[in-house]
Amino acid sequence: MKRIHYFIVAGFLALAACTQDPISEEVQETDLTSTSQQELLTIPQINAIIDAELRANGDFSWSTVSDQVLWSATVHGSNILTIGYGEEGESFRTSENRRLTASKNQIIATVAASENSRRADMLMDDDAILNVIDVEVKNLATITELRKRTDIRYLEPNGYSHFTSETYPQQRSSSGCDKDGQTLNTNDYRTVAPGALVSWTYDEHNIEQAWAHSTGAGITVGLIDTGVSQSQPFLGNKFNDGWSSGRSIQKYGTFIDSAWWWSSNYDGPHDKCGHGTSMGSTIASPRNNENMPVGVAYNCNLVSYRATEDVVLNDYHERKGVSDALKQLGNRSDVKIISMSVGYPWGIGNVRDAVKYAYNRGKLIFAAGGTSLNFTNWYPVIFPASMNETVAVTGITDDGTYQQCDTCHDGSEIEFTIVMERDNNNGRTGTVLGFYNGDRDYVGGSSVATATTAGIAALVWSKYPGWSRSQVLNRMRQSSEFYPYKDSTKGYGNIDALEAVQ
């Protein structure tokens, strides 16, 4: 059975045309005297509006809907309204700003008055870095009052999930998850000293040849995903093994496993899905004599964050978890690269702001262009790969004509492609460590393409440790097949890792 890591659910992925930011601050008036305008819309009604805009424009923004729609989505999303305040471009702050503080307090006062609630009761979260607050909103009038303000960048129902079983019965919260190992076809790997398996996909990018010049030593890659398995020792106490030595793996968790916004039940750093383990293996699995798949940058350091339950950011705690992970990685001077094979069809304000924060701190951020299911295969490049601050990657087959993989998304935002699927479509993709000790596995989609590219970036930065982010990215572009030209949907094409490190 074919296993593709359905990144982002269904591949969603919206944001073709808009690649970016900030959500429009257009205010739409609502006639509160109309009974119909005060009725709570159902989830299918809201989703129909969202899908119509996605199909028409390739993107969706909550700023384009009526007060009634935004309020209805907020109510269905546990009454959570996320507010990005400040002027356009003020995603975060690096020092105290009296104007922003005053603006925030005035917004909170507006909500409290409209909701007839105390500040302590309605203020759910006040971000210490991002100019973002989460408040509890139950009344339509509150939405209307907030939209009159000029110091709000966006209003979003961050507890609302577009992909519910009611509307999308095919979709479950386990998108992209699979913990079962597989028997590898002997044609899908080669054995190299001292006894490690090199995925067939590496040969398409001269990765093994690049190891003669760089193995990623001294570079730290941050992985934002579902964590890595505590049952996989080569991403644990045997991370330093064989030819991989002198490096470290660190594991953190920012995901809260609860249906309640107020919960502090952090789920820990360990993968329960399988997706993050596959991505961690792709980037940094050790090169040893255990006959197991080796990572692209087998001597790099890895910092793994369990920030989400699966690959689809359709839950308040997943969005908050990813935002928090980005901020924490952004604050680490040792982290050079961030790999994100998770996302959503359209932009999420607090995640967007956190991406900008990490980017401002000098991080090179790779994001998956999207991998879909058949009921969302019309979506373009997903968020956050659609942002200017990220480097979007997608997967293609080995047929030699840049045929995108069966479920991969492409578009104008794509920078690089990675060969990760056999053209005969039999499920043979990249080889990685399995979830459990001794297991091997296959993994595909734009997810593994993204992790592979992050690993190649680590090879380049390790070879040229004094380089800036721009220099590393430019070298990768210059080492790609289409450079100096950029294809309209495949970017600069396939990267030659050997050329990039020479």
N, C-alpha and C positions, 0 to 999 in steps of 0.2 A: 504494500500500500504506500502510495506516495506521501512523503512527509515534507511539507514546505514551511513551516513556521509562518503562519499566516499573520504576518506582521501587520499589525494594526488592523486588526480585524479584518477584517475584511478588508483589507486593503483599503481601506478607505482612502481616503485621501483626498482631501480636497484642498485645493489651493492652487489651482493651476494658474489662474491669471493673477491672482493677487499674490504675489509672493510675499507680500509682507505687510506689515505692520501698520502702525498702530491702528486699532479699530477706529473707524470713523466716529466722530462725536456728534453725528447728526441727531437732532432731537425730533422725535415724531410725536405729534399731538394725539391724544386719545379723548374721545368724547365720553366723559364719565357719566353723562346724563343718559346715555344709551344703555339699556339693560343688556343688550347683546354684547357690548364692549366690556361688560363686567363679569360675564360668564367665564368660568374656568374651562379652558380648552383641554381636551383629552390628549394623552401622549400620542396616539396615532394622528390626531389633527395637527399637533405641533410638528411631528416628524414629516408629515406631508408638505408642510411649508418649508421645512429645511431641505428636503429632497428636491423640491421644485427649484429652489434657488441654486442648489448644487448643480443640478442638471443645466440650468440656464446660464450660470456664470462661472462654474468650476470652482466656486468658493461659497462660503457662508459666513455671515457675521451677525451677531445678535443686535448690532446697531441698526440693522435694516428692518427689523421686525417691529410690530406695533407694541405699545405698552402692554396690551392684553396678552400677547404671545410671550413676551419676556416675563411677565408676572406669572403666567400659567406654568412656564418651564421652571421658574424659581420655586413655586409651590410644590410641583412634582419632584423637585430636586431637594427635598428636605428643607425648603425655605431658605436655602443658602444663596446669597447674592454676593459675588465677588466684585469689588470696586477697585479699579485702578485709578488712582487720583494723581493730580499734578498736570503739568502741561505736556503737550506732545513731545515724546522723546525722553521724558523723565521717568524711566522705568525703575530706577533704583537711586539710592543716595549713598554717598561715601562719608558724609558728615552731617551733623544736625542742620536742618534747614527750617527756619522759623516759619517761612511762608507755607511750606508743605505741611508742617505740623498744624498750623492754623487751619489750613484747608481741610485736612483730615478731621480735625475736631469739629469743624462746621458741618461736614458731611455726616459724621456720627450723630451730631445734634439734630440734623434734619431727619435722619432715620428714626431716632428715638422719639421725636415729637410726633411724627406721622404714625409710628407704630404704638404710640402711648406706652413706651417701654423704657426701662432704665438702661443706661449705657452698659452696665455690667452684664445685663441679661441679653442684649441684642448684639453685642460685639463678640463675634466668634474667634477672630484672629486678627492680630495687628502685626504685620511682618516687620522684622527689625531691619531688613535691608531693602526689600522691594517696597515701592510705594503702592501697597496693596492692603486692603482690609477685607475681611469676610464678615458679613452682617446677616442677621435673621430678618427676613422680610415676609410678611403675610398679606399686606394690603397693597392693592393695585395703586392706590394714591401715592404710595411711597415711591414707586417706580416713576410715576409722572413727575413728582417733585424733584427727584434726583436728575432726571433728564433735562431739567431746566438749568442746571448748573453748568458753568463753563470750565470748572476745574476737575472734571472727571474724564479720564481717557477711555474707559470702557466700563460697562455693566454686564456681568455674565452670570448665568445660573450654574455655578460650578458643581452643583450636586446633581445636575440633570444628565441622564445618559440617553443618547440617541439610539443606542443599540440595546434594546430591551427584548426579552423573549416574546412580549406581546406583539411587537412590530416585526422583529427579525427572529423567528423561531429557530433559524439555523445557527444563530449566534449565541455563544455561551461565554461566561467569564473566563474560560480556559483558552481563549484564543492564543494560538502559537505554542501551546503547552504540549509536551510529550516527553515522558520519562523512560520510555521503552528503548532499549538498545537494539541494534540491527547487525546482521552479519554482512560484512563488507565484501563486495565483489572484488576479486583479486586484481581486476583491471582498473580499479579506482584508486590505487595507491602504489607507491614504490617504497621499498625499504632502504633507508640510508643509515650510515654509521651514527651512533653505535647500535642501532636496532630500532629506529623510529620510523613511523609510517608518514610519508609525504603524500598529501591529497593530490589527485590528478589535476585539480583546479590550479594548484600552485605552478604547474608547468606552463599554464597559459599566460603567466605573468613573470616568469623567470625568478620566482621567489627563492628557490633553492640556490640558484647561482648567485643571488644577491647576498646570501649568507657568508660568502667568502669575503665580503666587505663589511657587513654589519649584521648583528643578531639582535639589536634592540637594547643592548646593555646600557644602563644608566638612564633610561627613559621610563617615565611612569605614565601609564594609560589608565584613565578613569572609565569604568563601564557602568552605565546606568541602565538597569534591566531588572530582571526578576531575582537577582542574586546568583550565587554559584552553589552547587550542591555540596553539602557537608559529607556526602557519601562518595565523593570523587577525590581521592587523596592527591591526585596530580594537580588539583586546584586547591590544595590544602597543605598537609604536612609534608608532602613530597613534591611541592612546587619547585624546590631546588633538588634536582635529580639528574644524573647523567651529565650531559653537556650544558645543562642549565644550572647556573650557580651564582651566588652572590646577589640574589635579588629577593624581593619580598612580595607577598600577596596580603592585602588587607581587605576585610569585609565589614560592611556597615549596612544598616537598615533604616530607611526613612518611611517605610510603608506601614500604615496602621490598618490592621485587619479588622474592620468593624463597619457596620452599616450606619453607625451613629457618628455624626461629625465631631462630637465632643469627646470621643474616646481617645485615650492615650495608650491603647494596646498595641504598641509597636511590635511588628511581626518578626523582628530579628533579621540577620543578614543572609540567611540560608535560602536557597532556591527551593521552591515547592512546585515549580512549573516545568523546568527543563530548558527553557529558552535561554536564560542568562548563562547557564552552564555551557551550552553550545557556543555562545558568543565569547565567553571567557576562554574556552578551549581554542577557538579560532585565532584569537589574539595571542595567547601566551602559554599554551600547553607546553610542558617541558620536552626537550629532546633527550631521550634516554634509550635504554635497551629493553624496554618493556613491550615492544611491538604495539605501541599506541600512537594515534595521530599527534603530530607535533604542530605547535602554533606558528603563526607567521613571524612573530617577534619573540622567539623562545627564550630570550634572556632579558626581556623587559620586566619592569615591575607592574603589578596590577592592583588597582583599587576598585573593588566591586561594591556597588550599591544595590540592595534590594529596595527599589523605589516603587515598584508596581507589582501587582498580582499576576499580570499577563502582559501582552504587548499592546493592548488597547487602553488608552487613558480615558476610560468612560466612567470613572468613579472619583468622587471628591478627594478621597485619600490618596488615590494614585496620582492625581494631578498635583496635589500638595507634596507627595513623596518625591516626585520628579523635580519639582521646583526646589525643594530643600536640598536634594542631592546636587543639583547644579550649583547652588550657592556654596555648598561645602567644598565641592571640587574647585570651584572658582577661587576659593580662599586659600587653596594649597599651592604653594610656590613650586612644589616638585612635580605637580601634574601638568603635563604639556598637552595631552590629547584626551578628548572625551568621545566615546563611542555610544551612540543611542540608536538602538534598533526597536524603538517603541514610538508610538505617536497617536494621532487622531486625524480625522478627515479635515478639520478646519482648526484655526488657531485657538489656543487656550491662553488667556491673558496672563495668568501668573506664571505659566511655563515660559511663555514668550519673554516676559520680563526677566526671568531667571537665565534664559539663554543669553540675553543681552548682557546681563551681569557677568556671566562666565566669559563671554567673548571679550568684554571690556577688560577682563583680567588676563587676557592674552592666550586663552585656550583655543586650540584647533578642534572644532566640533564637527564630527561626522554624524549624519543622520540618514536613516533608510528612506528611500523614495516611496516605499509602500509595496506590500504584497497582499493580494486580494483573494476573496472568494467570488464565486460566480455572480452573486447578487449585488456586488459592489465593484465589478471590474471596469465600470465606466468612470470611476474616480481618477483624477490626475494625481500629481505628487502630493503627498500628505504633509502635515505639520508634525514636527518642526523642520523637516527637510525643505519646506517651502520658504524658509526664512533666508535673508541675505547673510545672516551671521553663521549659518551652518553650511556644511559641504554635503550636498545630496548625492547619494550613490544608489545605483540599481544593478540588477543582475541580468545577464544574458546567457544564451546557450553557446555551445561550442561549434555551431554550424558554420562559423566564419563570416556570417553576414550581419552580425549584430542583431540577431533575432532576440527580442526580450524574452525572458523566461515566462512560462505559462501564466504565472500570476503576478509578475513584477510590473510596476508602474514606471513610466518614464515621462519626460516633459522638459520644458525649457530650463527648469531649475537644476537638472542633473549635471553634475560635474564629471563623474567617473563611472565607468562600468566595470564589472567583474564577471568573468566567466565562472558560472557556478552550477550549470545544469547540462546534462547530456541532451543532445538534440533529439534522441530517440524517445524522450519523454517516459522513461521507466523509473523515475524516482531516484536516479543516481545523481546525487549532488555532491557537495563538499563533505569530506570525512572529518569527524571530530570525536573527542572523548564523549562517552555516554554519561548518563546521570549517576550511575552506580560504578563502583570499583570494578575494573575489568571489562566494562562495556565499551563498545564502539558504536558510532552512530553516523547518520547522514543529516545534513542540514542545508536548506536552500533559501531561496527568496532574496529580497533586497536586504534582509537582516544579515545573512552571512556575508553578502557583498560589502556591507558597511563595516563589519568587524574586520574583514580582510584588509580593507583600505586603511583602517585605523592601524593595523599591524604594519602595513607598508610605510605609513607615516612615521611609526616608531623606528623602523630601520633607517629611514632618511635622517631623522633628527639625531639618532645615535651616531651616525657617521659624521654629522655636522652639528655637534652639540651647541655651538655658538650661534647658530642661525636663529632668525626670528620665525614666527608663525608664517608670515608672508613668504619668506624665502623657502621654507619647507613646502608650502602649498604650490608655489611657482615651480619648484623642481619637479614635483609630482605631475603638474600639468605639462611641463616641457618633456617629460618622459612618457607621455601618453600618445596614442597612435594618431589622433587627429590634430594635435598641436601643430601650428598656432591657430588652427581653426577650431570652432566649437560647433558640433552638430546640434540641430534644433531640439532633439530629444535624448541624445546619448552623451552630451557634453563633450569632453575631450577624449572619450573612449577608454580603451583598456590601458592600464598603467603597466609599464615595463619596470619592475622593481630593480632589476640589475642596472639598467640605465640610470635610475633615480639615485642609486648609491655610489655610482662611479665618479 
